[in-house]
Amino acid sequence: MPFRPLGFLILMGLILLVSGCATGRTNLVDTGAVEVELEEAPETRIQGISVLENEGETIVYGRVRRRGVYNNPFLGKQVTAMAIFPDGSVHESTDKLLTRAPRSRSFRQIYPVAKFKIVFPEQLPSSTTLVIGFGNRSRDG
């Protein structure tokens, strides 16, 4: 099959257009609308938090890194996000299915990383505090 530069350029243009739309959303942490507090354990680091609004819901993205845990580092664990609204009400959501991020084979494999996505069914009001933690799953979940 011969290489077709015009088709390749059209494909790359579509990819850039779609990725440009996805990156146009505003991170609520950067604007100051949402404040994030992390509950971290000594062997765990939560990083790369993004809070985005999408069609009436709020989505929290991030990564969890485990230190010194080599075998099944995310088995039986979950990420919990607790939104404390300005009026004092609390809404909680979890992500039980952490997906391990692909890693190259290097010394960094001793620090496994997983990505998480937590969805709140409503838009978080301005001045909300978001407390994010990582730990064992509850018995009822």
C-alpha positions, -999 to +999 in steps of 0.1 A: +000+000+000+017+033-011+021+062+013-004+090+006+008+123+021-025+140+015-045+114+035-018+115+062-021+153+065-059+151+067-057+125+094-032+145+114-053+176+111-084+158+124-064+144+154-051+179+162-086+193+159-101+167+183-073+170+208-075+208+207-112+206+217-104+183+246-077+205+260-098+236+257-117+228+290-107+248+320-092+230+351-112+242+381-081+238+403-062+263+381-090+289+382-093+286+420-130+275+419-121+242+436-094+237+463-078+203+466-065+186+497-047+153+495-048+126+522-015+108+516+000+078+533+038+075+535+039+048+508+014+066+485+016+098+464-015+113+446-005+135+417-017+153+386-051+163+398-074+179+372-110+189+379-131+194+348-168+202+341-185+182+313-222+184+304-235+190+339-211+167+358-177+172+373-148+148+365-117+144+387-086+129+370-053+120+386-026+094+393-017+074+423+019+062+428+028+034+453+062+032+469+076-001+481+046-022+471+057-046+443+030-073+439-005-062+430+000-026+443-037-016+437-055-048+445-084-040+469-078-003+469-098+027+458-095+065+454-121+085+472-130+121+466-151+140+491-165+173+479-173+198+508-196+225+494-196+260+507-229+254+525-213+225+545-229+196+526-207+167+517-208+146+485-186+116+481-176+095+451-150+067+445-131+050+417-127+014+425-111+004+392-076+018+391-059+010+358-022+006+359-004+031+337+020+015+312+056+019+322+089+012+305+111-014+321+134+006+343+142+012+379+110+033+382+089+001+381+094-002+418+070+028+420+039+016+401+014+042+389-023+040+383-047+065+368-081+073+382-113+090+371-140+100+396-173+114+384-196+136+404-231+138+388-234+175+394-213+206+388-193+215+419-201+251+431-173+277+434-153+275+467-157+237+470-130+218+489-122+185+474-105+160+497-089+131+478-076+099+495-064+064+486-070+034+507-088+000+512-122-006+497-151-007+520-167-040+527-200-029+512-185-018+479 
